[in-house]
Amino acid sequence: MTEKKPDKKRPLRERFQKAARKAVIVPLAAASLLAGLPARADAPQTAPLSYTQQLFLQNEADALQKAPEGSTPQQQATYYMKELCLTPEGLRLAANDDKSGETPARRAEEKQVADALDTLKKLPMTGKPLMDLVARRKIDFCALDKLPGGVAAQYLASSRLVVSGPVGKGENRVLQLAHELTHAAQDENGLLSYSLDWTIEMRVERNTAVEAAAMTMEFLTAYDAKLAGDDGYWKDMQRSAPGLPYGDAKMYSLIDDTYKAGVAAGKTQQESLREAGAAAWKEIFQSADWRRFYLDVELMNYLRDIDNGSFAPPLGPKSAGYTQAALDAAGQIGSGESFTKGAAIYSLQSMLQGEQKMAWAFQAADIARYAQQLGADDPSVLSYREKAKADGNPYLGLDMKKMYVLASDASWRKSHADGRPTYVYEVLDAALAAQNPAAQNPAVLPAAGGASMRAANGRPAPPAAG
């Protein structure tokens, strides 16, 4: 018998086609990315492209020319997904194949991802369970040149893909992949879907819970490596983004002290690491800049659903909303007990303290949602609008669908010197200024900080639908 070589590429079409049937959070959704790309004259124009399709065509404009003649834009994007996304074994083969036609830069990125996955396999309490998940769920990896503004890596749930961009200074590929594969574990446990009857409060609670769990896993992975004799990741994290969880000295002493106290009390290493994770998860919510970033992400998702008309009745069956049971499972990795079990749910109201413009933006979007769902003249909608006026909300006259288009377009650009994308409320402020240049900005409560996640080089993004 001849030895069967690992598949370098695996067909993804069947998973890709499921995207429209699976409702999952879509971060930083883009406007039409095809505006500046050449179109094939023979390509039929069908339904709007999904986020994943836009992402791949943004990276590979010539997919429009390389795909088979007569392909729809959806089929063109699928074609390039199959070209660019590889199994862990396929990444290693591609990185070493200098005759593949890939650029040296692409092969170098593929080697970085393959090396990072090999490292994760060697970490018994964190990386090994994640790599078991990769094999079980048949997750593929894509090394891309371009992701939305400020984003370093992302899990695409509907296609079971992890996409990652070039690694910048102060970033670490191993920890990025640990973050994204935590989302894959959450996906396996059914935690990335939501129902359209959920309130915005439920959506934010779910999104921030799963994101805090994924960030916690980065810390635990670095600590697992430290316990195994490699403290490089642990030291690298401490040099990241001062003022944020990555650069918060308190976080590192909290994890170290909690773990050592558990071991001293006779608990296993796994149990002690779980307790350290529970403490770290809670501490992440104390970062104002972390809260601001993920609040903005969910606000963008909310505007996307408004723009799509998703809240027009009927919304489908009533759901239980975001529950304690879902939170309990957010930190479940492998067979050990979840580090989020028994944790308290952080409310939207508590996270908006000191964020007046963000709060106004959420309120304006929520009114637009219920106007779509119940009708603009519904008494409850009119009452909600009057309350917002009394609150001094300046954004009520803006068309939230138009604001989504502007905000989603801005998400693909690094509009600030620190590398972070433009927040939705900044887009709303710009729209107000364009309407009345002489008007002053509305007075707001002071907001904490202004640093971006992962400094200027990007950060893990929330999981995306497809």
Secondary structure as GFF3:
##gff-version 3
##sequence-region A 1 466
A	DSSP	alpha_helix	13	16	.	.	.	ID=ss1
A	DSSP	three_ten_helix	19	21	.	.	.	ID=ss2
A	DSSP	three_ten_helix	33	36	.	.	.	ID=ss3
A	DSSP	alpha_helix	51	59	.	.	.	ID=ss4
A	DSSP	alpha_helix	63	66	.	.	.	ID=ss5
A	DSSP	alpha_helix	73	84	.	.	.	ID=ss6
A	DSSP	beta_strand	85	86	.	.	.	ID=ss7
A	DSSP	alpha_helix	88	95	.	.	.	ID=ss8
A	DSSP	alpha_helix	104	121	.	.	.	ID=ss9
A	DSSP	alpha_helix	127	137	.	.	.	ID=ss10
A	DSSP	beta_strand	140	143	.	.	.	ID=ss11
A	DSSP	beta_strand	151	156	.	.	.	ID=ss12
A	DSSP	three_ten_helix	157	159	.	.	.	ID=ss13
A	DSSP	beta_strand	161	164	.	.	.	ID=ss14
A	DSSP	alpha_helix	173	188	.	.	.	ID=ss15
A	DSSP	alpha_helix	200	227	.	.	.	ID=ss16
A	DSSP	alpha_helix	232	238	.	.	.	ID=ss17
A	DSSP	three_ten_helix	245	247	.	.	.	ID=ss18
A	DSSP	alpha_helix	249	264	.	.	.	ID=ss19
A	DSSP	alpha_helix	269	284	.	.	.	ID=ss20
A	DSSP	alpha_helix	288	307	.	.	.	ID=ss21
A	DSSP	alpha_helix	324	329	.	.	.	ID=ss22
A	DSSP	alpha_helix	348	351	.	.	.	ID=ss23
A	DSSP	alpha_helix	356	374	.	.	.	ID=ss24
A	DSSP	alpha_helix	379	390	.	.	.	ID=ss25
A	DSSP	alpha_helix	400	410	.	.	.	ID=ss26
A	DSSP	alpha_helix	424	435	.	.	.	ID=ss27
A	DSSP	beta_strand	459	460	.	.	.	ID=ss28
###
